[in-house]
Amino acid sequence: MHTSTGTVLAAGANLDFTLAQQLTVIALCALTAFISHMALAVFNDGVRPFMLDFIQGRSTRSATTAVSFGLSAGFIFGLGAPMALSTGVLNPWLVFLPTDILGILSPKKWLAPILGAAWGAVVVFGLNGANNLAHDLPVDFLTAMQQMSTPILFLFTLFPVLAITKQFGRKWGGIAGVAELALVIMTMKLWPNVFAGAIAMAVGVLMLISLAIAKDLKQRKADRANEVEEIALADDPMASLFSASAARLRRYLPLFMVLGAGVCVLAQMHIFGGGEATSFLIAKGQYGEAAQVDFYRVFGFIPLIATTALASGAYGIAGFTLVYPIGYLMPNPFVAAVVGALVFAAEVLALSYIGKVLGKLPSVRDSSEHLRSAISDTLQLAILFGSLMAANAMGAGLGILIVGGLYLLNEAMGRPVVRMAAAPAAVIVGGILLNVLYWLNLFTPLKT
């Protein structure tokens, strides 16, 4: 199989899990719901800043649940479910965002893991039925959604170029763009079985980090008056908040180690991908390339997760997400469990130190923000373009009219569905509508 074409999925979008896989998903959903109930960690980065008020009793459980649902629902139903159905690979939006909501919603500690386990059961038993039903329809919109693979994989390659351009200007952005294009072409020519963007992304991310560190070192040489800043920091109320939050998380270190073990085992089973591009790579059986892609994403999220965790007292369900790429490469679930536990222990124990280091590297912090923004920009275009390709595959011009029209209508209505999730959701709605038109004898499915 040649990944350079990016259209055929080795997994066949099959969601028929083994008993061990089913039990792992159900147990992990129970655990993440319990941890969310305890306000120790949530997956949604947007929800984490609201957790401090909840922890300190200034916000009610129902109000925090409403925030979590409002910020997560679009990603669950518009992105998580469509991506899982089209790739046959689970993802964090489908697995962890609902357990955020259920855990916070639960009024009792004992009820949270039961609700989480129930959601895990829905995922492992319900998705396969929905998947089989959809594939039996006259208009198979799930197979059409596999068209999203190529634009997501190839456009995602460009996120370091966008980040460099935004932070360091057009000259460096142009250099990075030319270098990445050359590396993609070289990889396709010399190593056709390797994901074409693998080497290009590595060079782009390294270039961005090198430029940021060089800028920070130059700035630190320019002003050596940091003693004053450090003395002032000792009296900073934010510093004492950070310290209290880090101490709170360290108290629950054994629970976090169990969480790290569970997430790493799930990744090791190769039924889970940490991102959009990763899901397609896991489905293709390209685990090394998937690990590489998720490893680069880590650089965009460490500063965000560290600072929001220190400010709120709630960590990330997947930590710094390092357990994803590590898990993909582990030889078996037992090794994955041990390594995942150790990774999470190291992350939680190092949280205060990471916060202090980031405080001294403003350009590196800025780079992570630019990386996250660039990832979002590339994926928004890739998902929209891929969704229109899927619309064309299932209904030609009429499919494009319906899916594109739903996307534009969502924009005109002020985006009730978040932009990232709007296009895949439109494909599913469009696919259902085309099937209804077929049953009304108003549409003839395309020959495949």
C-alpha angles and dihedrals in degrees: 000000000000114000091195089080090052098196110094117075116209092206092059089221089281115166097183103126129196120243091257091051092047092050092047093053093045093047093046092049089051091050096046092049090051092049090048090051089054088051088234096124142356130186099220109086090202093057096049096077089057092055096079092065089047093048091049093047098248092116129047126237092245093050092049090047089053090052091048093048093046093051096041110035095080092052093047098051101024101042113007099051097040092047092049093047094047097044103030087230126113120233137198094254090060098038106034108027093063091048089052088058097041093047094051091042094053111100093201131051093226092051096056097071090045091054090045092050090049090055090048089053090051089052098049098038104028101046095058091053091049089046094052092045093051093049090053093056120105089242105047100202094171092062088045089054089064084077085079090072098081100049092042094051097043101038091045086063089071099060094099089053092054092046092050092048093050094047105032105024140248097304096059090037091055092049091050092047094052091045093050093047091050091049093049091051091046092049092049090050101043104028108027093169093058122085102266095225097050100096093033092056092048092054093044095051092045090050091051094048092045092052091048095048091046090052092049093048090050090050093049090052090051094056122029095175092109094120089075091051092050093050090049090049091061090065094040111120089211089059091055090048090051090050093050092048093049090049091050092053093046090056089065096045095129091054091049090050090055089049092050090049092051096049092046092050090050090053091046091056089064093227092106135063124192096216146011096271091039093055091059092045092050089048089054091050092246096137097158092054090045090054090050093051094049091045090059091049089058090071090060095051108037095082093044095048094042095050096043090047092050092045097045106028091235121108130206118274088229093035111216086340091247088125089069099065092035091052094051090058100044116114096223142358094259094058089042091054093052095044093044091052092050093047092053091046090053092047095050093044092047095047097101092045092049089051091053093047092050089051088062096045107060095162092053089050089050090049091057091053091049090048093052091047091048092048089052093047095049094045094047091056093040094049092046092048092044091049091053089049088052090048090052091049094053102035112003112214094353090052091051090047093053098041095039090044093053090049092050091045090053089052092048091050092056096264105287083176113050112254095245092056099036098084098049089045088051090053091055093046089045091049092052090048092051090052090051089050089050091053089049088053091242098114135041115208116238117258111250 
